[in-house]
Amino acid sequence: FAKKRMKSPRGGGGGGGGDSHPAPFTKTLKNSVACLAGTPRHLYSCDLDRTIMKWSVQDELCLSVVQKFSIWSIVFWNDFMFTACSDGHIRKWTPEDHKVPFERCLTYAEAEARRLAKEEEEANKEPPPPPAEGEEPEPEPEPEPEPECGHAKTVRCLTVWNDFLYSGSYDATIKKWSWEGDVLQTLQGHGDSLNAVLVHKGFLYSASADGTVKKWNEAGVCVGTLKGHNSSVRCLCECNGFLYTGSSDSTIKKWDKDHVIRTLHGHRGPVLCMTVYNGSLYSGSGDSHIKKWDPATDKCVATIDQHKSAIITFEHFDGGLYSGGEDRTVRRLREA
């Protein structure tokens, strides 16, 4: 695959931070930032121009990888990188940034073609002759179970739980994957696209555009549905043992034992991402603001304006917090 080593572009608009870096980190990409992911040595950014960039903060150099698809989420599992892609596939990368085969299952298109061919075959099959007088009719054969297949639409989110990979998609399903790339289970229950998945207190939580959050046990059974938002649930976060949900209704809700105990108001646009940094909860919104919340009181203690449009993603890297936005920039957080 194409890989280019280049000097990173200089961006403006940073601000003095209370950390050890002498200058603010600002990178300008070709398109809106879709996701960020950090390792001890590098920060990866993906934009909607279908480019993965691997940044080294120390020497201001990057590796640029151009893809044929957008990437919406990255997770690291056993030193390998897994990417959630807009073409409905998950891709696996070695620690040396080389793609290797991952999915061993049928693609959704292959499974659908197989299903339609089977239906056509059944429709054209000659009916069996009627049984002779006094004979019992032959029993219908048991239908073969349909093989598990990949996602039908964009893969939006990824997480690793109990040494399995879980993916959420715009096809409204969650899939459980083995290390070898087999789909082990498909979790169904949401009525619209998946936006986020999070492991919290021994359960998998999924946030959907249907306005709900679902709670799944290890067997893949939905054991609860959390209802509280009146619009799409966009992001999930755990802070101080509580679950926080961010929504297109511009609110953040705090949950205890799957019940809303507080609603955080302050944003004027959809809450698109959340994270915990230095003991505080941070939220990014379509209103272009980052807000810092005190988890003890759930009060907003600071509003940080360092992007010109929606904040899409956060990532921890090199002791700092980084944000990526629709303004095509990746910035190190300016402490308020």
C-alpha positions as CSV (number, residue, x, y, z in Angstrom):
1,F,0.0,0.0,0.0
2,A,1.1,3.6,-0.6
3,K,3.1,5.0,2.2
4,K,4.8,8.3,2.3
5,R,7.1,9.9,4.8
6,M,6.8,13.7,5.0
7,K,7.1,16.7,7.1
8,S,4.0,17.5,9.0
9,P,2.1,20.7,8.1
10,R,2.2,23.5,10.6
11,G,-1.1,24.8,11.8
12,G,-2.0,27.8,13.9
13,G,-4.7,28.5,16.4
14,G,-3.1,26.7,19.4
15,G,-2.8,28.1,22.8
16,G,-0.4,27.8,25.7
17,G,-0.9,24.6,27.6
18,G,0.2,23.7,31.1
19,D,2.3,20.7,30.0
20,S,5.9,20.0,29.1
21,H,5.5,20.6,25.4
22,P,7.1,23.9,24.4
23,A,4.6,24.6,21.5
24,P,1.0,23.5,20.9
25,F,0.4,20.5,18.6
26,T,-1.8,21.4,15.7
27,K,-2.1,19.4,12.5
28,T,-4.3,20.3,9.5
29,L,-5.6,17.4,7.4
30,K,-7.3,17.3,4.0
31,N,-10.8,16.7,5.4
32,S,-12.8,16.4,8.6
33,V,-11.2,14.2,11.2
34,A,-13.1,11.0,11.7
35,C,-11.1,9.3,14.5
36,L,-7.9,9.4,16.5
37,A,-5.9,6.6,18.1
38,G,-2.7,6.6,20.2
39,T,0.1,4.2,21.0
40,P,3.0,5.0,23.3
41,R,5.0,6.3,20.3
42,H,2.6,7.5,17.7
43,L,-0.7,9.2,17.1
44,Y,-2.9,8.0,14.3
45,S,-5.5,10.2,12.6
46,C,-8.1,9.3,10.0
47,D,-10.0,11.8,7.9
48,L,-12.9,11.7,5.5
49,D,-10.5,12.1,2.6
50,R,-9.7,8.4,3.3
51,T,-6.2,9.1,4.6
52,I,-4.6,7.5,7.7
53,M,-1.7,9.6,9.1
54,K,0.7,8.4,11.7
55,W,2.2,11.3,13.7
56,S,5.3,11.4,15.8
57,V,5.1,14.4,18.1
58,Q,8.8,14.3,19.0
59,D,10.3,14.7,15.5
60,E,7.3,16.3,13.8
61,L,7.2,13.7,11.0
62,C,4.4,11.5,9.8
63,L,3.6,8.5,7.6
64,S,0.7,9.0,5.2
65,V,-1.4,6.1,4.0
66,V,-4.1,6.7,1.3
67,Q,-7.0,4.2,1.4
68,K,-10.0,3.6,-0.8
69,F,-12.5,4.0,2.1
70,S,-13.0,6.1,5.1
71,I,-12.1,4.8,8.6
72,W,-14.4,5.6,11.5
73,S,-12.8,3.8,14.4
74,I,-9.4,2.3,15.4
75,V,-8.6,-0.2,18.2
76,F,-5.4,-1.9,19.1
77,W,-5.5,-5.6,20.0
78,N,-2.4,-7.7,20.7
79,D,-0.2,-5.0,19.1
80,F,-2.2,-5.1,15.9
81,M,-4.4,-2.3,14.7
82,F,-8.0,-2.9,13.6
83,T,-9.9,-0.3,11.6
84,A,-13.6,0.1,11.1
85,C,-14.3,1.0,7.4
86,S,-17.0,2.7,5.4
87,D,-17.2,-0.2,3.0
88,G,-18.5,-2.5,5.7
89,H,-15.2,-4.3,6.4
90,I,-12.8,-4.4,9.3
91,R,-9.1,-4.4,8.4
92,K,-6.1,-5.6,10.4
93,W,-2.7,-4.0,10.4
94,T,0.6,-5.3,11.7
95,P,2.7,-3.2,14.1
96,E,4.7,-2.3,11.0
97,D,1.6,-0.7,9.4
98,H,1.0,-3.4,6.8
99,K,-2.5,-4.6,6.1
100,V,-3.0,-8.4,6.5
101,P,-6.1,-10.5,5.8
102,F,-8.7,-10.5,8.6
103,E,-12.3,-11.4,7.7
104,R,-12.7,-15.1,6.9
105,C,-16.5,-15.0,6.8
106,L,-18.7,-14.4,3.9
107,T,-19.3,-10.7,3.0
108,Y,-22.8,-9.5,3.3
109,A,-23.1,-9.3,-0.5
110,E,-21.9,-12.9,-0.8
111,A,-24.3,-14.2,1.8
112,E,-27.2,-12.2,0.2
113,A,-26.3,-13.7,-3.2
114,R,-26.2,-17.2,-1.7
115,R,-29.6,-16.6,0.0
116,L,-31.3,-15.4,-3.3
117,A,-29.8,-18.3,-5.3
118,K,-31.2,-20.7,-2.7
119,E,-34.6,-19.1,-2.8
120,E,-34.6,-19.3,-6.6
121,E,-33.5,-23.0,-6.5
122,E,-36.4,-23.8,-4.0
123,A,-38.9,-21.9,-6.2
124,N,-37.9,-23.9,-9.3
125,K,-37.7,-27.3,-7.6
126,E,-40.1,-29.9,-8.7
127,P,-42.6,-30.8,-5.9
128,P,-42.1,-34.4,-4.6
129,P,-44.6,-37.0,-5.9
130,P,-47.5,-37.7,-3.5
131,P,-47.0,-40.7,-1.3
132,A,-48.6,-44.0,-2.3
133,E,-51.8,-44.9,-0.6
134,G,-51.1,-45.9,3.0
135,E,-47.6,-44.5,3.1
136,E,-46.5,-41.6,5.3
137,P,-45.2,-38.5,3.5
138,E,-41.4,-38.0,3.8
139,P,-40.6,-35.4,6.5
140,E,-39.3,-32.0,5.3
141,P,-35.5,-31.8,5.7
142,E,-34.2,-29.4,8.4
143,P,-33.1,-26.1,6.9
144,E,-29.4,-25.5,7.0
145,P,-28.4,-22.6,9.3
146,E,-27.4,-19.5,7.5
147,P,-23.7,-18.8,7.9
148,E,-22.7,-15.7,9.8
149,C,-21.5,-12.9,7.5
150,G,-19.9,-9.5,7.7
151,H,-21.6,-6.1,8.0
152,A,-23.9,-4.8,5.3
153,K,-23.0,-1.2,5.8
154,T,-20.4,1.1,7.3
155,V,-18.6,-0.2,10.4
156,R,-18.9,2.7,12.9
157,C,-17.3,1.5,16.2
158,L,-15.0,-1.1,17.6
159,T,-14.1,-2.4,21.1
160,V,-12.3,-5.5,22.5
161,W,-14.0,-7.4,25.3
162,N,-12.9,-10.8,26.8
163,D,-10.4,-11.3,24.0
164,F,-13.0,-10.9,21.3
165,L,-13.5,-8.0,18.9
166,Y,-16.9,-6.3,18.8
167,S,-18.1,-4.1,15.9
168,G,-21.1,-1.9,15.6
169,S,-22.5,-0.8,12.2
170,Y,-24.9,1.3,10.4
171,D,-26.7,-1.9,9.5
172,A,-28.0,-1.8,13.2
173,T,-26.1,-4.9,14.3
174,I,-23.2,-5.7,16.5
175,K,-20.9,-8.5,15.5
176,K,-18.5,-10.6,17.7
177,W,-15.3,-11.6,16.0
178,S,-12.5,-14.1,16.7
179,W,-8.9,-13.2,16.4
180,E,-8.9,-15.3,13.2
181,G,-11.6,-13.1,11.6
182,D,-14.6,-15.4,12.0
183,V,-18.0,-13.9,12.9
184,L,-19.0,-15.8,16.0
185,Q,-22.3,-14.0,16.8
186,T,-24.5,-11.3,15.5
187,L,-26.3,-9.2,18.2
188,Q,-29.6,-7.7,17.0
189,G,-32.1,-5.5,18.8
190,H,-31.4,-1.9,17.7
191,G,-33.7,-0.2,15.3
192,D,-31.1,2.1,13.7
193,S,-27.4,2.7,13.2
194,L,-24.9,1.9,15.9
195,N,-22.8,4.9,17.0
196,A,-20.7,3.6,19.9
197,V,-19.9,0.5,22.0
198,L,-18.4,0.5,25.5
199,V,-17.6,-2.2,28.1
200,H,-18.9,-1.1,31.5
201,K,-19.0,-3.1,34.7
202,G,-18.9,-6.5,32.9
203,F,-21.4,-5.7,30.2
204,L,-21.3,-4.4,26.7
205,Y,-23.3,-1.2,26.1
206,S,-24.2,0.0,22.6
207,A,-25.5,3.5,21.6
208,S,-27.7,3.9,18.6
209,A,-29.4,6.4,16.4
210,D,-32.7,4.9,17.6
211,G,-32.3,6.9,20.8
212,T,-31.5,4.0,23.1
213,V,-28.6,2.3,24.8
214,K,-28.7,-1.5,25.0
215,K,-26.9,-3.6,27.6
216,W,-25.6,-7.0,26.5
217,N,-24.2,-9.9,28.6
218,E,-21.3,-12.2,27.6
219,A,-23.7,-14.6,25.9
220,G,-24.8,-11.8,23.5
221,V,-28.3,-11.5,25.1
222,C,-29.8,-8.0,25.5
223,V,-30.5,-7.7,29.3
224,G,-31.6,-4.1,29.3
225,T,-32.6,-1.1,27.3
226,L,-31.7,2.4,28.6
227,K,-34.2,5.1,27.5
228,G,-33.7,8.8,28.4
229,H,-32.6,10.7,25.4
230,N,-35.1,12.0,22.8
231,S,-32.7,11.8,19.9
232,S,-29.7,9.7,18.6
233,V,-27.2,8.6,21.3
234,R,-23.8,9.5,19.8
235,C,-21.2,8.5,22.4
236,L,-20.6,6.6,25.6
237,C,-18.1,7.2,28.4
238,E,-17.3,5.7,31.9
239,C,-16.3,8.1,34.6
240,N,-15.9,7.3,38.4
241,G,-17.9,4.1,37.9
242,F,-20.8,5.8,36.2
243,L,-22.0,5.6,32.6
244,Y,-22.4,8.8,30.7
245,T,-24.2,9.1,27.4
246,G,-24.0,12.0,24.9
247,S,-26.8,12.7,22.4
248,S,-28.0,14.7,19.4
249,D,-30.4,16.3,21.9
250,S,-27.4,18.3,23.1
251,T,-27.5,16.7,26.6
252,I,-25.3,14.4,28.5
253,K,-26.9,11.9,30.9
254,K,-25.4,10.2,33.9
255,W,-26.6,6.7,34.7
256,D,-26.4,4.5,37.8
257,K,-27.7,1.0,37.7
258,D,-29.2,1.8,34.3
259,H,-31.3,4.7,35.6
260,V,-30.7,8.4,34.8
261,I,-29.6,10.2,37.9
262,R,-28.6,13.5,36.3
263,T,-28.8,15.4,33.0
264,L,-25.9,17.7,32.1
265,H,-26.9,20.8,30.1
266,G,-24.6,23.3,28.4
267,H,-23.9,22.3,24.8
268,R,-25.9,23.9,22.0
269,G,-25.3,21.2,19.5
270,P,-25.1,17.4,19.4
271,V,-22.7,15.8,21.9
272,L,-20.4,13.8,19.6
273,C,-17.6,12.5,21.8
274,M,-16.6,12.2,25.5
275,T,-13.5,11.1,27.4
276,V,-11.9,11.3,30.9
277,Y,-8.7,13.2,31.3
278,N,-6.9,14.1,34.6
279,G,-10.0,13.1,36.5
280,S,-12.4,15.4,34.6
281,L,-15.0,14.5,32.0
282,Y,-14.6,16.2,28.6
283,S,-17.3,16.5,26.0
284,G,-17.0,17.6,22.3
285,S,-20.0,18.9,20.4
286,G,-21.3,20.1,17.1
287,D,-21.4,23.6,18.6
288,S,-17.6,23.6,18.2
289,H,-17.0,23.8,22.0
290,I,-15.2,21.4,24.3
291,K,-16.6,21.4,27.8
292,K,-14.8,20.2,31.0
293,W,-17.1,18.8,33.7
294,D,-16.4,18.1,37.4
295,P,-17.5,14.5,38.0
296,A,-18.2,15.2,41.7
297,T,-20.8,17.8,40.9
298,D,-21.4,17.3,37.2
299,K,-21.1,21.0,36.7
300,C,-19.3,22.5,33.7
301,V,-16.1,24.2,35.0
302,A,-14.6,25.3,31.7
303,T,-15.5,25.8,28.0
304,I,-12.5,25.5,25.6
305,D,-12.7,27.0,22.2
306,Q,-9.9,25.7,20.0
307,H,-11.9,24.4,17.0
308,K,-13.9,26.3,14.4
309,S,-16.5,23.6,13.9
310,A,-17.8,20.3,15.4
311,I,-15.5,18.2,17.6
312,I,-15.7,14.6,16.4
313,T,-13.2,12.6,18.5
314,F,-10.8,12.6,21.5
315,E,-7.6,10.6,22.1
316,H,-5.0,10.4,24.9
317,F,-1.4,10.5,23.7
318,D,2.0,11.4,25.1
319,G,0.5,12.5,28.4
320,G,-2.0,14.9,26.7
321,L,-5.5,15.0,25.3
322,Y,-6.0,15.5,21.6
323,S,-9.2,16.5,19.7
324,G,-10.1,16.2,16.1
325,G,-12.8,18.2,14.3
326,E,-14.7,19.0,11.2
327,D,-12.4,22.0,10.8
328,R,-9.8,19.4,9.5
329,T,-7.5,19.9,12.5
330,V,-6.0,17.7,15.3
331,R,-5.1,19.8,18.3
332,R,-3.6,19.2,21.7
333,L,-5.9,20.3,24.4
334,R,-5.4,23.8,25.8
335,E,-6.0,23.6,29.5
336,A,-8.6,26.1,30.6
